């Protein structure tokens, strides 16, 4: 059974070590990473970026990878 970090890395098409570094605080959360996390973990809630400009800029130029992230079903979140 894959770990939650492994599932998240697969959903976001992100290397597992990068997700681990984000969680451990060794890597900064970029606007793109925040949007990917929001889309994967909380698809119905707005993001909580400190700088609204970063979010707006990231949303104006979404990447192919961001568009490919499918929101998780609430039943899978537990």
C-alpha positions as CSV (number, residue, x, y, z in Angstrom):
1,X,0.0,0.0,0.0
2,X,1.6,3.3,-1.1
3,X,2.1,6.1,1.5
4,X,0.1,9.3,1.4
5,X,3.3,11.1,0.2
6,X,3.7,8.6,-2.6
7,X,0.0,8.9,-3.7
8,X,0.4,12.7,-3.7
9,X,3.6,12.6,-5.7
10,X,1.9,10.4,-8.3
11,X,-1.2,12.7,-8.5
12,X,0.9,15.8,-8.9
13,X,3.4,14.1,-11.2
14,X,6.1,15.3,-8.9
15,X,9.2,13.4,-7.6
16,X,8.6,11.7,-4.2
17,X,11.7,13.4,-2.7
18,X,10.3,16.8,-3.6
19,X,7.1,16.1,-1.7
20,X,9.1,14.8,1.2
21,X,11.2,18.0,1.2
22,X,8.1,20.2,1.1
23,X,6.6,18.3,4.1
24,X,9.9,18.4,6.1
25,X,10.3,22.1,5.4
26,X,13.5,21.8,3.5
27,X,11.9,23.2,0.3
28,X,9.9,26.3,-0.2
29,X,6.3,26.0,-1.4
30,X,6.1,27.8,-4.7
31,X,2.9,29.1,-6.2
32,X,2.8,26.2,-8.6
33,X,3.3,23.7,-5.9
34,X,0.5,25.3,-3.8
35,X,-1.9,25.2,-6.7
36,X,-1.1,21.5,-7.3
37,X,-1.6,20.8,-3.6
38,X,-4.9,22.7,-3.6
39,X,-6.1,20.9,-6.6
40,X,-5.1,17.5,-5.4
41,X,-6.0,17.7,-1.7
42,X,-8.7,20.4,-1.4
43,X,-10.3,20.9,-4.8
44,X,-13.3,22.8,-3.4
45,X,-11.4,25.2,-1.1
46,X,-9.4,28.3,-2.2
47,X,-5.7,28.3,-1.8
48,X,-4.0,30.0,1.1
49,X,-1.0,31.7,-0.5
50,X,0.5,34.6,1.4
51,X,0.8,36.6,-1.8
52,X,-2.3,36.8,-3.9
53,X,-0.3,38.1,-6.8
54,X,1.6,34.8,-7.0
55,X,-1.6,32.8,-7.2
56,X,-3.1,35.0,-9.8
57,X,0.1,34.8,-11.9
58,X,0.3,31.1,-11.6
59,X,-3.3,30.6,-12.6
60,X,-2.9,32.8,-15.7
61,X,-0.3,30.5,-17.0
62,X,-1.2,27.0,-15.9
63,X,1.2,24.3,-16.9
64,X,0.2,21.1,-18.6
65,X,1.1,19.2,-15.5
66,X,-1.3,21.3,-13.4
67,X,-4.1,20.7,-15.8
68,X,-3.5,16.9,-15.6
69,X,-3.9,16.8,-11.8
70,X,-7.3,15.3,-11.0
71,X,-9.1,16.3,-7.8
72,X,-9.3,13.6,-5.2
73,X,-12.6,12.2,-4.1
74,X,-13.4,13.2,-0.6
75,X,-13.8,9.6,0.4
76,X,-10.2,9.0,-0.5
77,X,-8.9,11.8,1.7
78,X,-9.1,9.8,4.9
